[in-house]
Amino acid sequence: MKVNLQTIAENAEMNDGDWNIYLDKETGQIITITHDEIRDAEDEKPIDHLPDWQQENRKWADLFVADENGRFVELPTPRDLDEYRVMESFAHSLEDEEKGNKLLRAIRGRGAFRRFKDMVGDLGLAEDWYAYREAQFLKVAERWCEDEEIPYES
């Protein structure tokens, strides 16, 4: 079984907040489990009163909590992508040095992420930026697969 790098990268970008996203190494399925579902599984709370979709999620949480063999591995998260470094790298990659310098100035100090995003839009570089960022997430996904010894395809 090979995982799709694009799928890993897309899910990694969302793997933050009140839930975690895992790969089930037995089935290749990507699963999302909330922190509450994990806590309820750890507390062995009953599930029969839950709607069907929540029961399904809770069953995954139960399997996750009981896992002692590393069946589930968490996908990379946005924290695995050094966003500041990626913004800086993007600015340096531009052929238009003036635009690159504007972006580099935008990422200095507090509020760098917001200023960078605004400046990317103002300079008409949004499409290029998102493609560049996506390519960086693909690299993170590839490294993650290699580290976890998970076969992958592009």
Salt bridges, closest charged atoms under 4 A:
GLU13 OE2 - ARG133 NH1 2.36
ASP16 OD1 - ARG79 NH1 2.58
ASP24 OD2 - ARG71 NH2 2.72
GLU26 OE1 - ARG71 NE 3.58
ASP36 OD1 - ARG39 NH2 2.15
ASP40 OD1 - LYS45 NZ 3.54
ASP62 OD1 - ARG58 NE 2.85
GLU83 OE2 - ARG133 NE 2.71
GLU98 OE2 - LYS102 NZ 3.74
ASP118 OD1 - ARG114 NH1 3.60
